[in-house]
Structures are given as C-alpha cells and as structure tokens.
Amino acid sequence: MKHIVILTGAGMSAESGIKTFRDADGLWEGHNVMEVASPEGFANNPELVLDFYNQRRKQLLGVNPNSAHTALANLEKNFHISIITQNVDDLHERAGSSNLFHFIVGVNHNMYIGVLLN
C-alpha cells in the first residue's frame, strides 16, 4: 500500500470558517503574539491567555469539517495516509482522519510543544 504524507495549514480550516492568525483580519491583528502565545505572556496575564484560547475553543463549536477534510479522511480507505498539520483545531479528527500529527499546540489539549501522536 502506498504511503502518502500530507501537510496542511490554515487554509484547510479557513474554508470551514476558522479565523486564521495571519490574514489581514486575523487573530494577531487584535493581539500581541507575545502576550497570548508565550510563557512570559502567560506568567504576566494568565487570564488573557486562557480567554484567548477559550475563544478559539468556542469557535470550534460552530464549525464543521469541510469537503477537503473529508476527502483526506476518505483517502485512508485506499492508502496509508499521514497528515501533519499546524492547525490548532480538531477538524481533521472530526472528519475521520486517524493518522494525524499536530505540529503545534492543539486547543483541545493541554499546552505542549512538539508533535502530538494520535
């Protein structure tokens, strides 16, 4: 069986309505990255950091995987698929992908650095 490795990023989940971090009206426009995404920011204002990520979690409740998420999950029927994503959402999982590696912090998990092996 062929093994295919797929890399995904913000564009994948943007189609589902997830705000990206770097777009013109993205999440960093209203936040200083060092205040909400660094150990120092958390030490200085944990309430702000927790609120920032809680808002990301809340946004996930109103969106669903799109056809691209589903198409990648369906590829697993015929191929050995590994998905490496920098996305902080769980849309790949909800679409049914089973061999997924998050290469940053996933908002539905505790803070961690590195790769989450599902």
C-alpha positions as CSV (number, residue, x, y, z in Angstrom):
1,M,0.0,0.0,0.0
2,K,1.3,3.4,-0.9
3,H,2.2,5.8,2.0
4,I,1.2,9.4,1.4
5,V,2.3,12.2,3.7
6,I,0.1,15.4,3.6
7,L,0.9,18.8,5.1
8,T,-1.9,21.1,6.0
9,G,-2.2,24.6,7.4
10,A,-4.5,27.5,8.0
11,G,-6.1,27.4,4.5
12,M,-7.5,24.0,5.1
13,S,-9.6,25.1,8.1
14,A,-10.3,28.6,6.9
15,E,-12.7,27.0,4.4
16,S,-14.7,25.8,7.4
17,G,-14.8,29.3,8.9
18,I,-11.9,29.2,11.3
19,K,-10.2,32.5,11.6
20,T,-6.5,32.3,10.7
21,F,-3.7,34.0,12.6
22,R,-2.0,35.9,9.8
23,D,-4.8,37.1,7.5
24,A,-5.4,40.8,7.3
25,D,-8.2,40.5,9.8
26,G,-6.6,37.5,11.5
27,L,-6.2,36.7,15.2
28,W,-2.9,38.5,15.5
29,E,-4.4,41.8,14.4
30,G,-6.1,42.2,17.8
31,H,-3.5,40.6,20.0
32,N,0.2,40.9,20.6
33,V,1.6,37.4,19.9
34,M,3.9,37.6,22.9
35,E,1.0,38.4,25.2
36,V,-1.1,35.4,24.3
37,A,1.4,32.8,22.9
38,S,4.4,32.8,25.1
39,P,5.4,31.6,28.6
40,E,6.1,35.2,29.6
41,G,2.6,36.3,28.4
42,F,1.0,33.5,30.5
43,A,3.1,34.4,33.5
44,N,2.1,38.1,33.2
45,N,-1.6,37.6,32.4
46,P,-2.8,34.0,32.6
47,E,-6.4,35.2,32.4
48,L,-5.8,36.9,29.0
49,V,-4.1,33.8,27.6
50,L,-6.8,31.5,28.8
51,D,-9.5,33.7,27.4
52,F,-7.7,33.9,24.1
53,Y,-7.6,30.1,23.8
54,N,-11.1,29.6,25.2
55,Q,-12.4,31.8,22.4
56,R,-10.6,29.5,19.9
57,R,-12.3,26.5,21.5
58,K,-15.7,28.3,21.4
59,Q,-15.3,29.0,17.7
60,L,-14.8,25.3,17.1
61,L,-18.3,24.5,18.4
62,G,-19.8,26.4,15.5
63,V,-17.9,24.9,12.6
64,N,-17.6,21.5,10.9
65,P,-15.0,19.8,8.7
66,N,-15.2,20.8,5.1
67,S,-15.0,18.7,2.0
68,A,-11.2,18.8,1.9
69,H,-11.0,17.3,5.5
70,T,-13.5,14.6,4.4
71,A,-11.6,13.9,1.2
72,L,-8.3,13.3,3.1
73,A,-10.1,11.1,5.6
74,N,-11.6,9.1,2.7
75,L,-8.1,8.5,1.2
76,E,-7.3,6.3,4.2
77,K,-9.6,3.6,2.6
78,N,-7.1,3.1,-0.2
79,F,-3.7,4.5,1.0
80,H,-1.6,4.7,4.1
81,I,-2.1,8.4,4.9
82,S,-0.2,10.5,7.4
83,I,-1.4,14.1,7.9
84,I,0.9,16.6,9.5
85,T,-0.9,19.8,10.4
86,Q,0.0,23.1,12.0
87,N,-3.7,23.8,12.7
88,V,-4.9,24.1,16.3
89,D,-8.4,22.7,15.6
90,D,-9.7,19.2,15.6
91,L,-11.4,19.2,12.1
92,H,-9.2,16.5,10.7
93,E,-10.1,14.2,13.6
94,R,-13.8,15.1,13.3
95,A,-13.7,14.2,9.6
96,G,-12.3,10.8,10.4
97,S,-8.6,11.1,9.8
98,S,-6.8,8.6,12.1
99,N,-3.0,9.1,11.5
100,L,-2.6,12.7,12.4
101,F,0.3,14.7,13.8
102,H,-0.3,18.2,15.2
103,F,2.9,20.2,14.9
104,I,2.0,22.8,17.5
105,V,-0.4,23.3,20.4
106,G,-3.9,21.9,19.8
107,V,-6.6,24.0,21.5
108,N,-8.4,20.9,22.8
109,H,-5.4,19.6,24.6
110,N,-3.1,20.9,27.4
111,M,-0.3,23.1,26.3
112,Y,2.6,21.1,24.8
113,I,5.5,21.6,22.4
114,G,6.3,19.2,19.6
115,V,4.2,16.6,17.9
116,L,1.0,15.0,19.2
117,L,0.8,11.4,18.2
118,N,-2.8,10.2,17.9
